[in-house]
Amino acid sequence: MTSWNINSVLNKLDNPQIQDILDADIVYLNEIKTPLKLSLPGFTSIRSQGQYQHRGGCAVFIWNNMWKDVISLDASHMDMVYFQLRFLPRVHFISVYIPPSDSPYSCLSNLAWMSGKIQDNPTDQFLVMGDTNTRFGSILDNFSKNHAST
């Protein structure tokens, strides 16, 4: 599994130098900044919804042989993709991009959604990968303290 804040995916996936970065069963890309369909050979892709595809956005690529094991897929959120794998039923995978707090696109709905999901599944594990823009400061500190895995 790998995660990359790609800061605009255009023309970067074709670069042979990045193939080592993408050598994983699950690849998270954040800040894809494009409405175009994305693909990687051998992977099935899922992308977040959003009306602002010129900024932000998430895409998750899952190795084709693992795709049959994807359950509970939810890509209906802006800048977030959620899924589980059949063979890891108590692990929740989340790819998220959270704009900086000083951005006109700043929104806490993804944090609220994640918080609710964690509260509904208190004994499960959550793997959150992406770009949370550390400018959230105390908001993320409180989120981490309240929802830290033991």
N, C-alpha and C positions, 0 to 999 in steps of 0.2 A: 504494500500500500504506500502511495506517495501523494503528497499535496504540493501544489505549486501556485503561487499568486503570479499568474502569467502576464497580468497587466496588458491585456489585448492579445487575443489568441491568433489574430490574423497573421498568416505566413510563418508562425513559430512551430506548428506541429509538423511541418514538412522539413524542418531543419534536421539533418542526420545527427548533429552534435547533441541533440536533446533526447535521443532515443534511450540512452542509459537512464535518464530521469524517469522516463515513462515505462521502464521495465518493471512492472508490478501487475498484480491481479486487479487492483482497484486504483484508479488515478483520479484525484480530485483536482480540478482547475478552478481558480477563483479570479474574479475580475476579467471575465472573458470578453466583455465589451463588444458583443456582436449579436445580431439577430440571426446570423447565418447558421445553417445546420453544420454541426461538427461531427467529425468521424476520425477514428483511429483504426487501422486494420487489426482485426481480431477482437474488437471490443464493441459492446453495445453502449450507447451513450444516453444519458438522462440529463436534462438541463432544467434549471429553475425557470419559473415564469417571471415575467416582469415587463412592465411597459417602458422601462428605461434601459433598453438593451444597448444603448451607446455607452453605458457605464455599468460597473458591477457585473453581477451574474455569476452563476455557478454551473459547472458541468461535471458530471461524474461518469467515468468510463469503467465499465465492468467487463472483465474478460468473458468472452462469449461462452466458454465452458462453465462459468459460474452463474450466468444469467438465469438459468432455470431455477436457481436457488434463491433468487431475489423475491422477497415477500414484503408486504406492507409498504409499498412504494408510494411516496407522496412528493410530487414535484410541483405542487400547486401554489407554493409560496414564492413571493418575490425574493430572489437571492438566497434560496435554500433548497436543498434536496435531502430527503429523508428516506431511508430504507433499512430493512433487516435482511439477514440471510438465514435460510431454513436450517442450516447446520450450526448456527450460532443464535438460537432464538431469544436469548436474553441480552443480546448486544444490539444496540441501536446506533446506526451510522448516520451522521449528519455532516453535510457540506454546507457551509454558510459564508456569506459575505455580508458584513455589517458596515454600512458607510460610517465615516467619522461623525462624531457628535456635532461638528460645526458644518456638516454638509446639508444642503437643502433636501437631500434624499434620506437624511437620518430618520430612522424609525426603530422602535424597540419591539415591534410585533414578533420578530423571530426569536428574540430573547424570551419574550413572554410565552411563545409557543413551546420552546425548548424547556422552559421552567415547568410548564404544565405537564409535558410528556414525562419529565423526570419525577414529578410528584405522583403521577399515575403509575409509575413503574419504579418504586423506590429501591428495589433490590437488584435492578438490572444495571448493566454497564452502558455508558454512552461514549462513543468515539466521535468527538466534534473536531473537524478539521476545516480550516479555511482562513479567512482574514477577518478578524474582529476589530481591527483598527484600535490599537491600544489607547487611543485618545478617550475611550470610554471610562478610563480610570476607575473610580469607586463603584460605578454600576457593575462592571465586570468583576471587580473584587468581591462585591457582595454576592453576585451570582455564583462565583466560584466557592465562596465560603459556605453558602447555603446548599450547594449541590455537589460538593466534592465527593468523589468516589473514595470509599475506604478500603 
